[in-house]
């Protein structure tokens, strides 16, 4: 059985791997970006389809699982990515994936 860590340090480490991927131009980048933006502000930036996990490498899916586990185990209330020190990176992800040119309907 695989164990996925859900502590603060593991969550930050997972983010340091997920953020560059979300800013890249790979097949998995949009899925990871969608996950991060759904966490940041799902109503405005879109939601993450759980079935998108099927299209991710196991290591990437484990990083997302670590984040979800961290959020579920946290007893401090709502925790957003900016409170973990990644606000600037999120702005870059939003600019990349939610600019008019990046939208499929644009």
Phi and psi restraints in degrees (range 20) as a CNS / XPLOR table:
assign (resid 1 and name C) (resid 2 and name N)
       (resid 2 and name CA) (resid 2 and name C) 1.0 -90.8 20.0 2
assign (resid 2 and name N) (resid 2 and name CA)
       (resid 2 and name C) (resid 3 and name N) 1.0 134.8 20.0 2
assign (resid 2 and name C) (resid 3 and name N)
       (resid 3 and name CA) (resid 3 and name C) 1.0 -107.7 20.0 2
assign (resid 3 and name N) (resid 3 and name CA)
       (resid 3 and name C) (resid 4 and name N) 1.0 132.6 20.0 2
assign (resid 3 and name C) (resid 4 and name N)
       (resid 4 and name CA) (resid 4 and name C) 1.0 -109.3 20.0 2
assign (resid 4 and name N) (resid 4 and name CA)
       (resid 4 and name C) (resid 5 and name N) 1.0 122.0 20.0 2
assign (resid 4 and name C) (resid 5 and name N)
       (resid 5 and name CA) (resid 5 and name C) 1.0 -69.3 20.0 2
assign (resid 5 and name N) (resid 5 and name CA)
       (resid 5 and name C) (resid 6 and name N) 1.0 146.8 20.0 2
assign (resid 5 and name C) (resid 6 and name N)
       (resid 6 and name CA) (resid 6 and name C) 1.0 -127.4 20.0 2
assign (resid 6 and name N) (resid 6 and name CA)
       (resid 6 and name C) (resid 7 and name N) 1.0 19.2 20.0 2
assign (resid 6 and name C) (resid 7 and name N)
       (resid 7 and name CA) (resid 7 and name C) 1.0 -85.8 20.0 2
assign (resid 7 and name N) (resid 7 and name CA)
       (resid 7 and name C) (resid 8 and name N) 1.0 169.0 20.0 2
assign (resid 7 and name C) (resid 8 and name N)
       (resid 8 and name CA) (resid 8 and name C) 1.0 -56.0 20.0 2
assign (resid 8 and name N) (resid 8 and name CA)
       (resid 8 and name C) (resid 9 and name N) 1.0 -49.8 20.0 2
assign (resid 8 and name C) (resid 9 and name N)
       (resid 9 and name CA) (resid 9 and name C) 1.0 -63.3 20.0 2
assign (resid 9 and name N) (resid 9 and name CA)
       (resid 9 and name C) (resid 10 and name N) 1.0 -38.8 20.0 2
assign (resid 9 and name C) (resid 10 and name N)
       (resid 10 and name CA) (resid 10 and name C) 1.0 -67.5 20.0 2
assign (resid 10 and name N) (resid 10 and name CA)
       (resid 10 and name C) (resid 11 and name N) 1.0 -37.4 20.0 2
assign (resid 10 and name C) (resid 11 and name N)
       (resid 11 and name CA) (resid 11 and name C) 1.0 -64.6 20.0 2
assign (resid 11 and name N) (resid 11 and name CA)
       (resid 11 and name C) (resid 12 and name N) 1.0 -44.8 20.0 2
assign (resid 11 and name C) (resid 12 and name N)
       (resid 12 and name CA) (resid 12 and name C) 1.0 -64.3 20.0 2
assign (resid 12 and name N) (resid 12 and name CA)
       (resid 12 and name C) (resid 13 and name N) 1.0 -40.1 20.0 2
assign (resid 12 and name C) (resid 13 and name N)
       (resid 13 and name CA) (resid 13 and name C) 1.0 -63.8 20.0 2
assign (resid 13 and name N) (resid 13 and name CA)
       (resid 13 and name C) (resid 14 and name N) 1.0 -41.1 20.0 2
assign (resid 13 and name C) (resid 14 and name N)
       (resid 14 and name CA) (resid 14 and name C) 1.0 -61.4 20.0 2
assign (resid 14 and name N) (resid 14 and name CA)
       (resid 14 and name C) (resid 15 and name N) 1.0 -41.8 20.0 2
assign (resid 14 and name C) (resid 15 and name N)
       (resid 15 and name CA) (resid 15 and name C) 1.0 -64.3 20.0 2
assign (resid 15 and name N) (resid 15 and name CA)
       (resid 15 and name C) (resid 16 and name N) 1.0 -36.0 20.0 2
assign (resid 15 and name C) (resid 16 and name N)
       (resid 16 and name CA) (resid 16 and name C) 1.0 -66.9 20.0 2
assign (resid 16 and name N) (resid 16 and name CA)
       (resid 16 and name C) (resid 17 and name N) 1.0 -19.9 20.0 2
assign (resid 16 and name C) (resid 17 and name N)
       (resid 17 and name CA) (resid 17 and name C) 1.0 -91.7 20.0 2
assign (resid 17 and name N) (resid 17 and name CA)
       (resid 17 and name C) (resid 18 and name N) 1.0 -37.3 20.0 2
assign (resid 17 and name C) (resid 18 and name N)
       (resid 18 and name CA) (resid 18 and name C) 1.0 -72.8 20.0 2
assign (resid 18 and name N) (resid 18 and name CA)
       (resid 18 and name C) (resid 19 and name N) 1.0 -39.1 20.0 2
assign (resid 18 and name C) (resid 19 and name N)
       (resid 19 and name CA) (resid 19 and name C) 1.0 -62.1 20.0 2
assign (resid 19 and name N) (resid 19 and name CA)
       (resid 19 and name C) (resid 20 and name N) 1.0 -49.0 20.0 2
assign (resid 19 and name C) (resid 20 and name N)
       (resid 20 and name CA) (resid 20 and name C) 1.0 -61.1 20.0 2
assign (resid 20 and name N) (resid 20 and name CA)
       (resid 20 and name C) (resid 21 and name N) 1.0 -34.4 20.0 2
assign (resid 20 and name C) (resid 21 and name N)
       (resid 21 and name CA) (resid 21 and name C) 1.0 -64.4 20.0 2
assign (resid 21 and name N) (resid 21 and name CA)
       (resid 21 and name C) (resid 22 and name N) 1.0 -43.8 20.0 2
assign (resid 21 and name C) (resid 22 and name N)
       (resid 22 and name CA) (resid 22 and name C) 1.0 -63.8 20.0 2
assign (resid 22 and name N) (resid 22 and name CA)
       (resid 22 and name C) (resid 23 and name N) 1.0 -25.8 20.0 2
assign (resid 22 and name C) (resid 23 and name N)
       (resid 23 and name CA) (resid 23 and name C) 1.0 -90.9 20.0 2
assign (resid 23 and name N) (resid 23 and name CA)
       (resid 23 and name C) (resid 24 and name N) 1.0 1.3 20.0 2
assign (resid 23 and name C) (resid 24 and name N)
       (resid 24 and name CA) (resid 24 and name C) 1.0 -95.8 20.0 2
assign (resid 24 and name N) (resid 24 and name CA)
       (resid 24 and name C) (resid 25 and name N) 1.0 -175.0 20.0 2
assign (resid 24 and name C) (resid 25 and name N)
       (resid 25 and name CA) (resid 25 and name C) 1.0 -120.7 20.0 2
assign (resid 25 and name N) (resid 25 and name CA)
       (resid 25 and name C) (resid 26 and name N) 1.0 61.5 20.0 2
assign (resid 25 and name C) (resid 26 and name N)
       (resid 26 and name CA) (resid 26 and name C) 1.0 -118.9 20.0 2
assign (resid 26 and name N) (resid 26 and name CA)
       (resid 26 and name C) (resid 27 and name N) 1.0 171.1 20.0 2
assign (resid 26 and name C) (resid 27 and name N)
       (resid 27 and name CA) (resid 27 and name C) 1.0 -63.6 20.0 2
assign (resid 27 and name N) (resid 27 and name CA)
       (resid 27 and name C) (resid 28 and name N) 1.0 -26.1 20.0 2
assign (resid 27 and name C) (resid 28 and name N)
       (resid 28 and name CA) (resid 28 and name C) 1.0 -91.1 20.0 2
assign (resid 28 and name N) (resid 28 and name CA)
       (resid 28 and name C) (resid 29 and name N) 1.0 -14.1 20.0 2
assign (resid 28 and name C) (resid 29 and name N)
       (resid 29 and name CA) (resid 29 and name C) 1.0 -58.5 20.0 2
assign (resid 29 and name N) (resid 29 and name CA)
       (resid 29 and name C) (resid 30 and name N) 1.0 -46.1 20.0 2
assign (resid 29 and name C) (resid 30 and name N)
       (resid 30 and name CA) (resid 30 and name C) 1.0 -64.0 20.0 2
assign (resid 30 and name N) (resid 30 and name CA)
       (resid 30 and name C) (resid 31 and name N) 1.0 -40.0 20.0 2
assign (resid 30 and name C) (resid 31 and name N)
       (resid 31 and name CA) (resid 31 and name C) 1.0 -63.2 20.0 2
assign (resid 31 and name N) (resid 31 and name CA)
       (resid 31 and name C) (resid 32 and name N) 1.0 -44.3 20.0 2
assign (resid 31 and name C) (resid 32 and name N)
       (resid 32 and name CA) (resid 32 and name C) 1.0 -66.9 20.0 2
assign (resid 32 and name N) (resid 32 and name CA)
       (resid 32 and name C) (resid 33 and name N) 1.0 -42.9 20.0 2
assign (resid 32 and name C) (resid 33 and name N)
       (resid 33 and name CA) (resid 33 and name C) 1.0 -60.3 20.0 2
assign (resid 33 and name N) (resid 33 and name CA)
       (resid 33 and name C) (resid 34 and name N) 1.0 -42.4 20.0 2
assign (resid 33 and name C) (resid 34 and name N)
       (resid 34 and name CA) (resid 34 and name C) 1.0 -61.0 20.0 2
assign (resid 34 and name N) (resid 34 and name CA)
       (resid 34 and name C) (resid 35 and name N) 1.0 -40.6 20.0 2
assign (resid 34 and name C) (resid 35 and name N)
       (resid 35 and name CA) (resid 35 and name C) 1.0 -61.6 20.0 2
assign (resid 35 and name N) (resid 35 and name CA)
       (resid 35 and name C) (resid 36 and name N) 1.0 -49.1 20.0 2
assign (resid 35 and name C) (resid 36 and name N)
       (resid 36 and name CA) (resid 36 and name C) 1.0 -65.1 20.0 2
assign (resid 36 and name N) (resid 36 and name CA)
       (resid 36 and name C) (resid 37 and name N) 1.0 -40.1 20.0 2
assign (resid 36 and name C) (resid 37 and name N)
       (resid 37 and name CA) (resid 37 and name C) 1.0 -70.7 20.0 2
assign (resid 37 and name N) (resid 37 and name CA)
       (resid 37 and name C) (resid 38 and name N) 1.0 -33.7 20.0 2
assign (resid 37 and name C) (resid 38 and name N)
       (resid 38 and name CA) (resid 38 and name C) 1.0 -64.2 20.0 2
assign (resid 38 and name N) (resid 38 and name CA)
       (resid 38 and name C) (resid 39 and name N) 1.0 -37.8 20.0 2
assign (resid 38 and name C) (resid 39 and name N)
       (resid 39 and name CA) (resid 39 and name C) 1.0 -67.1 20.0 2
assign (resid 39 and name N) (resid 39 and name CA)
       (resid 39 and name C) (resid 40 and name N) 1.0 -43.7 20.0 2
assign (resid 39 and name C) (resid 40 and name N)
       (resid 40 and name CA) (resid 40 and name C) 1.0 -64.7 20.0 2
assign (resid 40 and name N) (resid 40 and name CA)
       (resid 40 and name C) (resid 41 and name N) 1.0 -49.9 20.0 2
assign (resid 40 and name C) (resid 41 and name N)
       (resid 41 and name CA) (resid 41 and name C) 1.0 -167.2 20.0 2
assign (resid 41 and name N) (resid 41 and name CA)
       (resid 41 and name C) (resid 42 and name N) 1.0 76.1 20.0 2
assign (resid 41 and name C) (resid 42 and name N)
       (resid 42 and name CA) (resid 42 and name C) 1.0 -55.9 20.0 2
assign (resid 42 and name N) (resid 42 and name CA)
       (resid 42 and name C) (resid 43 and name N) 1.0 -45.2 20.0 2
assign (resid 42 and name C) (resid 43 and name N)
       (resid 43 and name CA) (resid 43 and name C) 1.0 -58.4 20.0 2
assign (resid 43 and name N) (resid 43 and name CA)
       (resid 43 and name C) (resid 44 and name N) 1.0 -34.6 20.0 2
assign (resid 43 and name C) (resid 44 and name N)
       (resid 44 and name CA) (resid 44 and name C) 1.0 -95.5 20.0 2
assign (resid 44 and name N) (resid 44 and name CA)
       (resid 44 and name C) (resid 45 and name N) 1.0 -30.2 20.0 2
assign (resid 44 and name C) (resid 45 and name N)
       (resid 45 and name CA) (resid 45 and name C) 1.0 -107.1 20.0 2
assign (resid 45 and name N) (resid 45 and name CA)
       (resid 45 and name C) (resid 46 and name N) 1.0 -4.1 20.0 2
assign (resid 45 and name C) (resid 46 and name N)
       (resid 46 and name CA) (resid 46 and name C) 1.0 104.3 20.0 2
assign (resid 46 and name N) (resid 46 and name CA)
       (resid 46 and name C) (resid 47 and name N) 1.0 163.2 20.0 2
assign (resid 46 and name C) (resid 47 and name N)
       (resid 47 and name CA) (resid 47 and name C) 1.0 -106.3 20.0 2
assign (resid 47 and name N) (resid 47 and name CA)
       (resid 47 and name C) (resid 48 and name N) 1.0 163.9 20.0 2
assign (resid 47 and name C) (resid 48 and name N)
       (resid 48 and name CA) (resid 48 and name C) 1.0 -98.7 20.0 2
assign (resid 48 and name N) (resid 48 and name CA)
       (resid 48 and name C) (resid 49 and name N) 1.0 122.4 20.0 2
assign (resid 48 and name C) (resid 49 and name N)
       (resid 49 and name CA) (resid 49 and name C) 1.0 -80.1 20.0 2
assign (resid 49 and name N) (resid 49 and name CA)
       (resid 49 and name C) (resid 50 and name N) 1.0 118.9 20.0 2
assign (resid 49 and name C) (resid 50 and name N)
       (resid 50 and name CA) (resid 50 and name C) 1.0 -58.2 20.0 2
assign (resid 50 and name N) (resid 50 and name CA)
       (resid 50 and name C) (resid 51 and name N) 1.0 -31.1 20.0 2
assign (resid 50 and name C) (resid 51 and name N)
       (resid 51 and name CA) (resid 51 and name C) 1.0 -65.5 20.0 2
assign (resid 51 and name N) (resid 51 and name CA)
       (resid 51 and name C) (resid 52 and name N) 1.0 -16.6 20.0 2
assign (resid 51 and name C) (resid 52 and name N)
       (resid 52 and name CA) (resid 52 and name C) 1.0 -63.6 20.0 2
assign (resid 52 and name N) (resid 52 and name CA)
       (resid 52 and name C) (resid 53 and name N) 1.0 -18.6 20.0 2
assign (resid 52 and name C) (resid 53 and name N)
       (resid 53 and name CA) (resid 53 and name C) 1.0 -61.7 20.0 2
assign (resid 53 and name N) (resid 53 and name CA)
       (resid 53 and name C) (resid 54 and name N) 1.0 -28.2 20.0 2
assign (resid 53 and name C) (resid 54 and name N)
       (resid 54 and name CA) (resid 54 and name C) 1.0 -66.5 20.0 2
assign (resid 54 and name N) (resid 54 and name CA)
       (resid 54 and name C) (resid 55 and name N) 1.0 -22.8 20.0 2
assign (resid 54 and name C) (resid 55 and name N)
       (resid 55 and name CA) (resid 55 and name C) 1.0 -96.2 20.0 2
assign (resid 55 and name N) (resid 55 and name CA)
       (resid 55 and name C) (resid 56 and name N) 1.0 13.8 20.0 2
assign (resid 55 and name C) (resid 56 and name N)
       (resid 56 and name CA) (resid 56 and name C) 1.0 -109.3 20.0 2
assign (resid 56 and name N) (resid 56 and name CA)
       (resid 56 and name C) (resid 57 and name N) 1.0 149.7 20.0 2
assign (resid 56 and name C) (resid 57 and name N)
       (resid 57 and name CA) (resid 57 and name C) 1.0 -61.1 20.0 2
assign (resid 57 and name N) (resid 57 and name CA)
       (resid 57 and name C) (resid 58 and name N) 1.0 153.4 20.0 2
assign (resid 57 and name C) (resid 58 and name N)
       (resid 58 and name CA) (resid 58 and name C) 1.0 -58.3 20.0 2
assign (resid 58 and name N) (resid 58 and name CA)
       (resid 58 and name C) (resid 59 and name N) 1.0 -41.7 20.0 2
assign (resid 58 and name C) (resid 59 and name N)
       (resid 59 and name CA) (resid 59 and name C) 1.0 -62.4 20.0 2
assign (resid 59 and name N) (resid 59 and name CA)
       (resid 59 and name C) (resid 60 and name N) 1.0 -39.5 20.0 2
assign (resid 59 and name C) (resid 60 and name N)
       (resid 60 and name CA) (resid 60 and name C) 1.0 -68.8 20.0 2
assign (resid 60 and name N) (resid 60 and name CA)
       (resid 60 and name C) (resid 61 and name N) 1.0 -44.5 20.0 2
assign (resid 60 and name C) (resid 61 and name N)
       (resid 61 and name CA) (resid 61 and name C) 1.0 -61.0 20.0 2
assign (resid 61 and name N) (resid 61 and name CA)
       (resid 61 and name C) (resid 62 and name N) 1.0 -37.9 20.0 2
assign (resid 61 and name C) (resid 62 and name N)
       (resid 62 and name CA) (resid 62 and name C) 1.0 -64.8 20.0 2
assign (resid 62 and name N) (resid 62 and name CA)
       (resid 62 and name C) (resid 63 and name N) 1.0 -37.6 20.0 2
assign (resid 62 and name C) (resid 63 and name N)
       (resid 63 and name CA) (resid 63 and name C) 1.0 -64.4 20.0 2
assign (resid 63 and name N) (resid 63 and name CA)
       (resid 63 and name C) (resid 64 and name N) 1.0 -42.1 20.0 2
assign (resid 63 and name C) (resid 64 and name N)
       (resid 64 and name CA) (resid 64 and name C) 1.0 -64.4 20.0 2
assign (resid 64 and name N) (resid 64 and name CA)
       (resid 64 and name C) (resid 65 and name N) 1.0 -41.1 20.0 2
assign (resid 64 and name C) (resid 65 and name N)
       (resid 65 and name CA) (resid 65 and name C) 1.0 -62.0 20.0 2
assign (resid 65 and name N) (resid 65 and name CA)
       (resid 65 and name C) (resid 66 and name N) 1.0 -38.1 20.0 2
assign (resid 65 and name C) (resid 66 and name N)
       (resid 66 and name CA) (resid 66 and name C) 1.0 -60.4 20.0 2
assign (resid 66 and name N) (resid 66 and name CA)
       (resid 66 and name C) (resid 67 and name N) 1.0 -44.9 20.0 2
assign (resid 66 and name C) (resid 67 and name N)
       (resid 67 and name CA) (resid 67 and name C) 1.0 -63.0 20.0 2
assign (resid 67 and name N) (resid 67 and name CA)
       (resid 67 and name C) (resid 68 and name N) 1.0 -47.6 20.0 2
assign (resid 67 and name C) (resid 68 and name N)
       (resid 68 and name CA) (resid 68 and name C) 1.0 -60.9 20.0 2
assign (resid 68 and name N) (resid 68 and name CA)
       (resid 68 and name C) (resid 69 and name N) 1.0 -42.8 20.0 2
assign (resid 68 and name C) (resid 69 and name N)
       (resid 69 and name CA) (resid 69 and name C) 1.0 -62.2 20.0 2
assign (resid 69 and name N) (resid 69 and name CA)
       (resid 69 and name C) (resid 70 and name N) 1.0 -42.6 20.0 2
assign (resid 69 and name C) (resid 70 and name N)
       (resid 70 and name CA) (resid 70 and name C) 1.0 -59.8 20.0 2
assign (resid 70 and name N) (resid 70 and name CA)
       (resid 70 and name C) (resid 71 and name N) 1.0 -45.8 20.0 2
assign (resid 70 and name C) (resid 71 and name N)
       (resid 71 and name CA) (resid 71 and name C) 1.0 -64.7 20.0 2
assign (resid 71 and name N) (resid 71 and name CA)
       (resid 71 and name C) (resid 72 and name N) 1.0 -38.1 20.0 2
assign (resid 71 and name C) (resid 72 and name N)
       (resid 72 and name CA) (resid 72 and name C) 1.0 -72.7 20.0 2
assign (resid 72 and name N) (resid 72 and name CA)
       (resid 72 and name C) (resid 73 and name N) 1.0 -27.7 20.0 2
assign (resid 72 and name C) (resid 73 and name N)
       (resid 73 and name CA) (resid 73 and name C) 1.0 -93.0 20.0 2
assign (resid 73 and name N) (resid 73 and name CA)
       (resid 73 and name C) (resid 74 and name N) 1.0 -11.0 20.0 2
assign (resid 73 and name C) (resid 74 and name N)
       (resid 74 and name CA) (resid 74 and name C) 1.0 -70.2 20.0 2
assign (resid 74 and name N) (resid 74 and name CA)
       (resid 74 and name C) (resid 75 and name N) 1.0 131.1 20.0 2
assign (resid 74 and name C) (resid 75 and name N)
       (resid 75 and name CA) (resid 75 and name C) 1.0 -104.5 20.0 2
assign (resid 75 and name N) (resid 75 and name CA)
       (resid 75 and name C) (resid 76 and name N) 1.0 12.9 20.0 2
assign (resid 75 and name C) (resid 76 and name N)
       (resid 76 and name CA) (resid 76 and name C) 1.0 -95.6 20.0 2
assign (resid 76 and name N) (resid 76 and name CA)
       (resid 76 and name C) (resid 77 and name N) 1.0 7.3 20.0 2
assign (resid 76 and name C) (resid 77 and name N)
       (resid 77 and name CA) (resid 77 and name C) 1.0 90.1 20.0 2
assign (resid 77 and name N) (resid 77 and name CA)
       (resid 77 and name C) (resid 78 and name N) 1.0 -158.3 20.0 2
assign (resid 77 and name C) (resid 78 and name N)
       (resid 78 and name CA) (resid 78 and name C) 1.0 -63.6 20.0 2
assign (resid 78 and name N) (resid 78 and name CA)
       (resid 78 and name C) (resid 79 and name N) 1.0 133.4 20.0 2
assign (resid 78 and name C) (resid 79 and name N)
       (resid 79 and name CA) (resid 79 and name C) 1.0 -126.5 20.0 2
assign (resid 79 and name N) (resid 79 and name CA)
       (resid 79 and name C) (resid 80 and name N) 1.0 125.1 20.0 2
assign (resid 79 and name C) (resid 80 and name N)
       (resid 80 and name CA) (resid 80 and name C) 1.0 -113.4 20.0 2
assign (resid 80 and name N) (resid 80 and name CA)
       (resid 80 and name C) (resid 81 and name N) 1.0 161.9 20.0 2
assign (resid 80 and name C) (resid 81 and name N)
       (resid 81 and name CA) (resid 81 and name C) 1.0 -59.3 20.0 2
assign (resid 81 and name N) (resid 81 and name CA)
       (resid 81 and name C) (resid 82 and name N) 1.0 -31.5 20.0 2
assign (resid 81 and name C) (resid 82 and name N)
       (resid 82 and name CA) (resid 82 and name C) 1.0 -66.5 20.0 2
assign (resid 82 and name N) (resid 82 and name CA)
       (resid 82 and name C) (resid 83 and name N) 1.0 -32.2 20.0 2
assign (resid 82 and name C) (resid 83 and name N)
       (resid 83 and name CA) (resid 83 and name C) 1.0 -71.7 20.0 2
assign (resid 83 and name N) (resid 83 and name CA)
       (resid 83 and name C) (resid 84 and name N) 1.0 -12.2 20.0 2
assign (resid 83 and name C) (resid 84 and name N)
       (resid 84 and name CA) (resid 84 and name C) 1.0 -96.4 20.0 2
assign (resid 84 and name N) (resid 84 and name CA)
       (resid 84 and name C) (resid 85 and name N) 1.0 4.6 20.0 2
assign (resid 84 and name C) (resid 85 and name N)
       (resid 85 and name CA) (resid 85 and name C) 1.0 95.5 20.0 2
assign (resid 85 and name N) (resid 85 and name CA)
       (resid 85 and name C) (resid 86 and name N) 1.0 20.8 20.0 2
assign (resid 85 and name C) (resid 86 and name N)
       (resid 86 and name CA) (resid 86 and name C) 1.0 -122.6 20.0 2
assign (resid 86 and name N) (resid 86 and name CA)
       (resid 86 and name C) (resid 87 and name N) 1.0 30.8 20.0 2
assign (resid 86 and name C) (resid 87 and name N)
       (resid 87 and name CA) (resid 87 and name C) 1.0 -64.3 20.0 2
assign (resid 87 and name N) (resid 87 and name CA)
       (resid 87 and name C) (resid 88 and name N) 1.0 -44.8 20.0 2
assign (resid 87 and name C) (resid 88 and name N)
       (resid 88 and name CA) (resid 88 and name C) 1.0 -63.8 20.0 2
assign (resid 88 and name N) (resid 88 and name CA)
       (resid 88 and name C) (resid 89 and name N) 1.0 -41.2 20.0 2
assign (resid 88 and name C) (resid 89 and name N)
       (resid 89 and name CA) (resid 89 and name C) 1.0 -64.0 20.0 2
assign (resid 89 and name N) (resid 89 and name CA)
       (resid 89 and name C) (resid 90 and name N) 1.0 -37.0 20.0 2
assign (resid 89 and name C) (resid 90 and name N)
       (resid 90 and name CA) (resid 90 and name C) 1.0 -65.9 20.0 2
assign (resid 90 and name N) (resid 90 and name CA)
       (resid 90 and name C) (resid 91 and name N) 1.0 -37.7 20.0 2
assign (resid 90 and name C) (resid 91 and name N)
       (resid 91 and name CA) (resid 91 and name C) 1.0 -61.7 20.0 2
assign (resid 91 and name N) (resid 91 and name CA)
       (resid 91 and name C) (resid 92 and name N) 1.0 -38.7 20.0 2
assign (resid 91 and name C) (resid 92 and name N)
       (resid 92 and name CA) (resid 92 and name C) 1.0 -66.0 20.0 2
assign (resid 92 and name N) (resid 92 and name CA)
       (resid 92 and name C) (resid 93 and name N) 1.0 -40.9 20.0 2
assign (resid 92 and name C) (resid 93 and name N)
       (resid 93 and name CA) (resid 93 and name C) 1.0 -64.4 20.0 2
assign (resid 93 and name N) (resid 93 and name CA)
       (resid 93 and name C) (resid 94 and name N) 1.0 -44.2 20.0 2
assign (resid 93 and name C) (resid 94 and name N)
       (resid 94 and name CA) (resid 94 and name C) 1.0 -63.2 20.0 2
assign (resid 94 and name N) (resid 94 and name CA)
       (resid 94 and name C) (resid 95 and name N) 1.0 -43.8 20.0 2
assign (resid 94 and name C) (resid 95 and name N)
       (resid 95 and name CA) (resid 95 and name C) 1.0 -62.1 20.0 2
assign (resid 95 and name N) (resid 95 and name CA)
       (resid 95 and name C) (resid 96 and name N) 1.0 -38.0 20.0 2
assign (resid 95 and name C) (resid 96 and name N)
       (resid 96 and name CA) (resid 96 and name C) 1.0 -71.3 20.0 2
assign (resid 96 and name N) (resid 96 and name CA)
       (resid 96 and name C) (resid 97 and name N) 1.0 -46.3 20.0 2
assign (resid 96 and name C) (resid 97 and name N)
       (resid 97 and name CA) (resid 97 and name C) 1.0 -98.4 20.0 2
assign (resid 97 and name N) (resid 97 and name CA)
       (resid 97 and name C) (resid 98 and name N) 1.0 -17.4 20.0 2
assign (resid 97 and name C) (resid 98 and name N)
       (resid 98 and name CA) (resid 98 and name C) 1.0 -118.3 20.0 2
assign (resid 98 and name N) (resid 98 and name CA)
       (resid 98 and name C) (resid 99 and name N) 1.0 12.3 20.0 2
assign (resid 98 and name C) (resid 99 and name N)
       (resid 99 and name CA) (resid 99 and name C) 1.0 -71.3 20.0 2
assign (resid 99 and name N) (resid 99 and name CA)
       (resid 99 and name C) (resid 100 and name N) 1.0 156.6 20.0 2
assign (resid 99 and name C) (resid 100 and name N)
       (resid 100 and name CA) (resid 100 and name C) 1.0 -52.1 20.0 2
assign (resid 100 and name N) (resid 100 and name CA)
       (resid 100 and name C) (resid 101 and name N) 1.0 -37.5 20.0 2
assign (resid 100 and name C) (resid 101 and name N)
       (resid 101 and name CA) (resid 101 and name C) 1.0 -70.1 20.0 2
assign (resid 101 and name N) (resid 101 and name CA)
       (resid 101 and name C) (resid 102 and name N) 1.0 -24.8 20.0 2
assign (resid 101 and name C) (resid 102 and name N)
       (resid 102 and name CA) (resid 102 and name C) 1.0 -85.2 20.0 2
assign (resid 102 and name N) (resid 102 and name CA)
       (resid 102 and name C) (resid 103 and name N) 1.0 -15.2 20.0 2
assign (resid 102 and name C) (resid 103 and name N)
       (resid 103 and name CA) (resid 103 and name C) 1.0 -75.5 20.0 2
assign (resid 103 and name N) (resid 103 and name CA)
       (resid 103 and name C) (resid 104 and name N) 1.0 136.4 20.0 2
assign (resid 103 and name C) (resid 104 and name N)
       (resid 104 and name CA) (resid 104 and name C) 1.0 -63.3 20.0 2
assign (resid 104 and name N) (resid 104 and name CA)
       (resid 104 and name C) (resid 105 and name N) 1.0 -25.2 20.0 2
assign (resid 104 and name C) (resid 105 and name N)
       (resid 105 and name CA) (resid 105 and name C) 1.0 -91.4 20.0 2
assign (resid 105 and name N) (resid 105 and name CA)
       (resid 105 and name C) (resid 106 and name N) 1.0 1.3 20.0 2
